[in-house]
Amino acid sequence: MFMCHSKEVQFRHATFQGTSYEIGRKQAEMIQRYYPGEIDFLFNGNQFTRPLSPEKLKAVIGLFDRYCPYLNEEIRGFADYFHKSPEEVIYYSFSGVVKGQCSQFAVLPQGTADGKAYAGRSYEWDADDDKRLLTVKADGLYVHLGFSMLLFGRYDGMNEKGLYVTMTNGAPLVTPVEEGLRFWAIIRILLAQCANVDEAVEMIKRLPVSSFVCLAVTDRNHQATLIEIANDVKTIKRINLSTDSGYLCSANHYTLPEMQVHVRNRMQHSIDRYGAMVKVLESGPVDKAALMKLLSSKMPEGMACHFYNEGLGTLWSVLYDVDEGKADICFGSPLVNPWHSFDLNTPEGIKTYQALLPDEEAAPTNWARV
């Protein structure tokens, strides 16, 4: 089907239950069993990410104490398992470039043929990125499912209250330097603590952010919002059942008028993926099959692409059924891999999924800055 080299990789879905501290220890057991090669990095970093100074580390832990103390507990359980101090866990100091080339959309009942709400997402990067889907059932927090970022953070996900959060990078290849929380910590906070769009918006307004990111947040009450963030600048567009437009979407550039001053590194592939989403979502009421086709069609007609060696390969695609509390997920490119259905009811355990990544060579025009 493809004139390219296909690489076989493994994704894993793990479900953990207990206190945050207990979940941290269980995640450490998973790392030791399945990913022993990551242990050194998770404590010592690499040439791009090194441990913080004691002063900066104290400030970051203080941020977590204020906004997500359960993450400090989870990290402490993880570190204790390896007989390390929590301060050695590299998650605290990971402050590199916000990674990823991705696309997302949310469509409410007025835009769908079946009168249901959906949230969709594809995530593109290279083949070495995190390939863990985690379901976490921590005491005192909302049960959630989402893809892991450095084990403790999240790229996207859904929770038991019917909140769905996805993201795209608003300014690729630009490193934020402001103090605050990275997007993966923010998404984890929203999934763990917020029950609906109203609560999520209020939480984001309060959080100090150090990211160039676009968040799409949807809930079971048929509200959705696109929040475009450039560190402390946060612009919000909301839709609900009474608005004319029934959808929101974004790729890897800011689209809201107030955010145009912050646009940097807007590339042709981002414009193409954004255009593909708008074309489908503007075409009239869409059904689930049309949304799955959008996720499963190659760029520029759809969202899938296979340029893994260049950091633009589809690692996973997700279509959330907001009303049913379910997620259809494809590990790897949906053009060559099957879809799987998930909810929040999986028992504790770890399941492995094989996936093919058909690498291709990207056309130079994909990377043209526009």
C-alpha positions as CSV (number, residue, x, y, z in Angstrom):
1,M,0.0,0.0,0.0
2,F,2.9,2.4,0.8
3,M,6.2,2.7,-0.9
4,C,8.0,3.2,2.4
5,H,9.6,1.5,5.4
6,S,7.2,0.3,8.1
7,K,8.3,0.1,11.7
8,E,6.5,-2.1,14.2
9,V,6.1,-0.6,17.7
10,Q,4.3,-1.4,20.9
11,F,1.7,0.7,22.7
12,R,0.5,-0.2,26.2
13,H,-2.7,0.6,28.0
14,A,-2.3,0.4,31.8
15,T,-4.9,0.8,34.5
16,F,-4.0,1.8,38.0
17,Q,-6.1,2.2,41.1
18,G,-5.4,3.3,44.7
19,T,-4.0,6.4,46.4
20,S,-1.8,8.7,44.4
21,Y,1.2,7.4,46.3
22,E,0.3,3.8,45.5
23,I,-0.3,4.6,41.9
24,G,3.2,6.1,41.7
25,R,4.7,2.9,43.0
26,K,2.6,0.8,40.5
27,Q,3.8,3.0,37.7
28,A,7.4,2.4,38.8
29,E,6.8,-1.3,38.7
30,M,5.5,-1.0,35.2
31,I,8.6,1.0,34.2
32,Q,10.9,-1.5,35.7
33,R,9.2,-4.4,34.0
34,Y,8.5,-3.0,30.6
35,Y,10.7,0.1,30.1
36,P,13.9,-0.5,32.1
37,G,15.8,1.6,29.6
38,E,13.9,4.7,30.6
39,I,14.8,4.6,34.3
40,D,18.0,6.5,33.9
41,F,16.3,9.2,31.9
42,L,13.4,9.6,34.3
43,F,15.8,10.4,37.1
44,N,18.8,12.0,35.3
45,G,17.4,13.5,32.1
46,N,19.5,13.7,28.9
47,Q,21.6,16.2,27.0
48,F,18.6,18.4,26.5
49,T,17.0,18.2,30.0
50,R,19.0,18.2,33.2
51,P,17.9,18.4,36.9
52,L,17.0,21.9,38.1
53,S,19.0,23.9,40.7
54,P,17.7,23.4,44.3
55,E,16.1,26.9,44.2
56,K,14.2,26.3,41.0
57,L,13.2,22.8,42.0
58,K,11.8,24.1,45.2
59,A,9.7,26.6,43.2
60,V,8.3,23.9,40.9
61,I,7.4,21.6,43.7
62,G,5.7,24.5,45.3
63,L,3.6,25.1,42.2
64,F,2.6,21.4,42.3
65,D,1.8,21.7,46.0
66,R,-0.6,24.6,45.2
67,Y,-2.3,23.3,42.1
68,C,-1.9,19.5,42.0
69,P,-0.5,18.1,45.3
70,Y,-1.6,14.6,44.3
71,L,1.1,14.7,41.6
72,N,3.8,15.3,44.2
73,E,2.4,12.2,46.0
74,E,2.5,10.1,42.9
75,I,6.0,11.2,42.1
76,R,7.0,10.4,45.7
77,G,5.6,6.9,45.4
78,F,7.5,6.4,42.1
79,A,10.8,7.6,43.6
80,D,10.4,5.6,46.8
81,Y,10.1,2.4,44.7
82,F,13.5,3.0,43.2
83,H,15.0,4.2,46.6
84,K,15.4,7.7,45.2
85,S,14.3,11.1,46.4
86,P,11.3,12.8,44.6
87,E,13.5,15.7,43.8
88,E,15.5,13.5,41.5
89,V,12.5,12.7,39.2
90,I,13.2,14.6,35.9
91,Y,9.5,15.4,35.4
92,Y,9.9,18.4,37.6
93,S,12.6,19.9,35.4
94,F,11.4,18.9,32.0
95,S,11.0,22.3,30.4
96,G,12.1,21.8,26.8
97,V,10.2,22.7,23.6
98,V,6.5,22.0,23.7
99,K,6.5,19.0,21.3
100,G,4.1,17.7,18.7
101,Q,2.3,18.4,15.4
102,C,-1.4,17.6,16.0
103,S,-5.0,18.4,15.1
104,Q,-8.2,18.5,17.2
105,F,-11.9,19.2,16.8
106,A,-15.0,19.3,18.9
107,V,-18.5,19.1,17.4
108,L,-21.8,19.6,19.2
109,P,-25.2,18.0,18.4
110,Q,-26.3,20.9,16.1
111,G,-23.4,19.8,13.8
112,T,-23.9,16.1,13.9
113,A,-26.3,13.8,12.1
114,D,-27.1,11.7,15.2
115,G,-27.5,14.6,17.6
116,K,-24.5,13.6,19.7
117,A,-21.3,15.4,20.6
118,Y,-17.8,14.2,19.6
119,A,-14.3,15.3,20.2
120,G,-11.5,14.2,17.8
121,R,-7.8,14.3,17.9
122,S,-4.7,13.0,16.1
123,Y,-1.2,13.3,17.5
124,E,1.9,13.5,15.3
125,W,5.5,13.2,16.3
126,D,8.4,10.8,15.8
127,A,8.4,7.1,16.6
128,D,10.4,7.5,19.9
129,D,7.7,9.4,21.7
130,D,5.7,8.1,24.7
131,K,3.3,5.3,23.7
132,R,1.4,4.7,27.0
133,L,-2.3,5.1,27.4
134,L,-3.1,5.2,31.1
135,T,-6.4,4.9,33.1
136,V,-5.9,6.3,36.6
137,K,-8.4,5.7,39.4
138,A,-6.8,7.7,42.2
139,D,-8.6,8.2,45.6
140,G,-10.3,11.6,45.8
141,L,-9.8,12.5,42.2
142,Y,-11.9,11.9,39.0
143,V,-11.1,8.7,37.2
144,H,-9.6,9.5,33.8
145,L,-8.0,8.0,30.7
146,G,-5.4,9.7,28.7
147,F,-2.1,9.4,26.8
148,S,1.0,9.8,28.9
149,M,3.6,12.5,28.7
150,L,6.7,11.6,30.7
151,L,4.5,9.2,32.6
152,F,2.9,11.8,35.0
153,G,1.6,14.3,32.4
154,R,-1.1,13.9,29.8
155,Y,-1.4,14.8,26.1
156,D,-5.2,14.4,26.1
157,G,-8.0,12.4,27.8
158,M,-11.5,12.1,29.3
159,N,-12.8,11.7,32.8
160,E,-15.7,10.1,34.6
161,K,-17.7,13.4,34.7
162,G,-17.7,13.6,31.0
163,L,-14.9,16.2,30.5
164,Y,-12.8,15.8,27.4
165,V,-9.5,17.7,26.8
166,T,-7.3,17.7,23.8
167,M,-4.4,19.9,22.7
168,T,-2.4,21.2,19.8
169,N,0.9,23.2,19.7
170,G,0.2,26.8,19.0
171,A,3.8,27.9,18.1
172,P,6.0,24.9,17.0
173,L,9.7,24.9,17.8
174,V,9.4,27.9,20.1
175,T,10.6,27.4,23.7
176,P,8.6,29.2,26.4
177,V,10.7,30.7,29.2
178,E,8.0,32.1,31.5
179,E,7.5,30.5,34.8
180,G,4.5,28.3,35.1
181,L,3.1,24.9,34.3
182,R,3.6,23.1,31.0
183,F,0.6,21.9,29.1
184,W,0.9,18.3,30.1
185,A,0.6,19.2,33.8
186,I,-2.4,21.5,33.0
187,I,-4.3,18.7,31.1
188,R,-3.6,16.3,34.0
189,I,-5.1,18.9,36.5
190,L,-8.2,19.5,34.3
191,L,-8.9,15.7,34.0
192,A,-8.3,15.1,37.7
193,Q,-10.2,18.0,39.1
194,C,-12.8,19.5,36.7
195,A,-16.3,18.2,36.0
196,N,-17.3,20.5,33.1
197,V,-16.2,23.2,30.7
198,D,-17.1,26.0,33.2
199,E,-14.8,24.5,35.9
200,A,-12.1,23.9,33.3
201,V,-12.2,27.5,32.1
202,E,-12.0,28.9,35.6
203,M,-9.1,26.6,36.4
204,I,-7.1,27.6,33.4
205,K,-7.7,31.3,34.2
206,R,-6.1,30.7,37.6
207,L,-3.2,28.5,36.5
208,P,0.2,30.0,35.7
209,V,1.1,28.7,32.2
210,S,4.4,28.3,30.4
211,S,3.3,26.9,27.1
212,F,2.2,27.9,23.6
213,V,-0.8,25.6,23.3
214,C,-4.4,25.4,22.0
215,L,-6.8,23.4,24.3
216,A,-10.1,22.1,23.2
217,V,-12.4,21.2,26.1
218,T,-15.8,19.5,25.7
219,D,-18.3,18.2,28.2
220,R,-21.4,16.1,28.6
221,N,-23.5,19.2,28.9
222,H,-22.8,19.9,25.3
223,Q,-20.5,22.8,25.9
224,A,-17.1,23.2,24.2
225,T,-14.4,25.8,24.2
226,L,-11.2,26.5,22.3
227,I,-8.6,28.1,24.6
228,E,-5.5,29.5,22.8
229,I,-2.7,30.2,25.2
230,A,0.6,32.0,24.8
231,N,2.0,31.8,28.4
232,D,0.0,34.4,30.4
233,V,-2.2,35.4,27.4
234,K,-5.3,33.2,27.2
235,T,-8.0,33.8,24.6
236,I,-11.3,31.8,24.9
237,K,-14.0,30.9,22.3
238,R,-17.0,29.0,23.6
239,I,-19.9,27.3,21.9
240,N,-23.0,25.5,23.2
241,L,-26.4,24.4,21.9
242,S,-27.6,27.9,21.4
243,T,-24.7,29.1,19.2
244,D,-24.9,29.2,15.4
245,S,-21.6,27.3,15.0
246,G,-21.5,23.8,16.3
247,Y,-17.8,23.1,16.0
248,L,-14.3,24.2,17.0
249,C,-11.0,23.0,15.6
250,S,-7.3,23.8,15.6
251,A,-4.0,22.5,14.1
252,N,-0.6,24.0,14.9
253,H,-1.2,27.7,14.7
254,Y,-3.4,30.2,16.4
255,T,-6.7,31.0,14.7
256,L,-8.5,33.3,17.0
257,P,-8.3,37.0,15.9
258,E,-6.8,38.2,19.2
259,M,-4.0,35.6,19.0
260,Q,-2.6,36.5,15.5
261,V,0.1,38.7,17.1
262,H,1.5,35.5,18.7
263,V,1.6,33.4,15.5
264,R,5.1,32.0,14.8
265,N,6.2,29.1,12.6
266,R,2.9,28.6,11.0
267,M,3.6,25.8,8.4
268,Q,1.9,24.6,5.3
269,H,1.1,21.2,6.9
270,S,-0.8,22.9,9.7
271,I,-2.8,25.0,7.3
272,D,-3.7,21.9,5.3
273,R,-4.9,19.9,8.3
274,Y,-6.9,22.9,9.6
275,G,-8.5,23.3,6.2
276,A,-9.4,19.6,6.0
277,M,-11.2,19.8,9.3
278,V,-13.1,23.0,8.4
279,K,-14.2,21.5,5.1
280,V,-15.7,18.4,6.7
281,L,-17.2,20.2,9.7
282,E,-18.7,23.0,7.6
283,S,-20.3,20.5,5.1
284,G,-23.4,20.1,7.2
285,P,-24.4,17.6,9.9
286,V,-21.7,15.0,10.1
287,D,-22.0,11.4,11.3
288,K,-19.5,9.3,13.2
289,A,-18.3,7.7,9.9
290,A,-17.4,11.1,8.4
291,L,-15.4,12.0,11.5
292,M,-13.6,8.6,11.5
293,K,-12.9,9.2,7.8
294,L,-11.4,12.6,8.5
295,L,-9.1,11.1,11.1
296,S,-8.2,8.2,8.8
297,S,-7.5,10.1,5.5
298,K,-4.1,11.2,4.5
299,M,-3.2,14.9,4.6
300,P,-4.1,17.2,3.0
301,E,-7.6,15.7,2.7
302,G,-7.5,14.4,6.3
303,M,-5.4,14.4,9.4
304,A,-3.2,11.3,9.1
305,C,0.5,11.6,7.9
306,H,3.5,9.3,8.0
307,F,6.6,11.5,8.1
308,Y,7.9,10.0,11.4
309,N,11.6,10.7,10.8
310,E,10.7,14.3,10.3
311,G,8.5,14.6,13.4
312,L,5.2,14.6,11.6
313,G,3.9,11.0,11.8
314,T,0.5,10.0,13.3
315,L,1.2,8.1,16.6
316,W,-2.4,7.9,17.6
317,S,-5.9,9.0,16.7
318,V,-8.9,9.3,19.0
319,L,-12.6,9.9,18.5
320,Y,-14.4,10.5,21.8
321,D,-18.1,9.9,22.1
322,V,-19.0,12.6,24.6
323,D,-22.5,11.4,25.3
324,E,-21.5,7.7,25.8
325,G,-18.2,8.2,27.6
326,K,-16.3,6.1,25.2
327,A,-13.1,6.5,23.1
328,D,-12.3,4.9,19.8
329,I,-8.5,4.9,19.6
330,C,-6.1,3.8,16.8
331,F,-2.5,3.2,17.9
332,G,-0.3,4.3,15.0
333,S,-1.6,5.4,11.6
334,P,-5.3,4.6,11.1
335,L,-4.6,3.8,7.4
336,V,-2.8,0.6,8.4
337,N,-3.9,-0.2,12.0
338,P,-7.2,-1.2,13.6
339,W,-9.4,0.9,15.9
340,H,-10.1,-0.2,19.5
341,S,-12.8,0.9,21.9
342,F,-12.1,2.1,25.5
343,D,-14.1,3.3,28.4
344,L,-13.2,3.9,32.1
345,N,-14.3,0.5,33.4
346,T,-11.1,-1.5,32.7
347,P,-9.7,-3.4,35.7
348,E,-6.2,-3.0,36.9
349,G,-3.6,-4.5,34.5
350,I,-1.5,-3.8,31.4
351,K,-2.4,-4.8,27.8
352,T,0.0,-4.5,24.9
353,Y,-1.0,-3.4,21.3
354,Q,1.2,-3.8,18.2
355,A,1.1,-1.0,15.7
356,L,2.7,-0.2,12.3
357,L,4.3,3.2,11.6
358,P,4.7,3.4,7.7
359,D,7.4,6.1,7.4
360,E,7.4,8.2,4.2
361,E,9.4,11.1,3.0
362,A,7.7,14.5,3.4
363,A,7.5,17.0,0.5
364,P,9.5,20.2,1.3
365,T,6.4,22.3,0.8
366,N,4.9,20.7,3.9
367,W,7.4,22.5,6.0
368,A,7.2,25.9,4.3
369,R,6.5,28.7,6.8
370,V,3.4,30.6,5.8
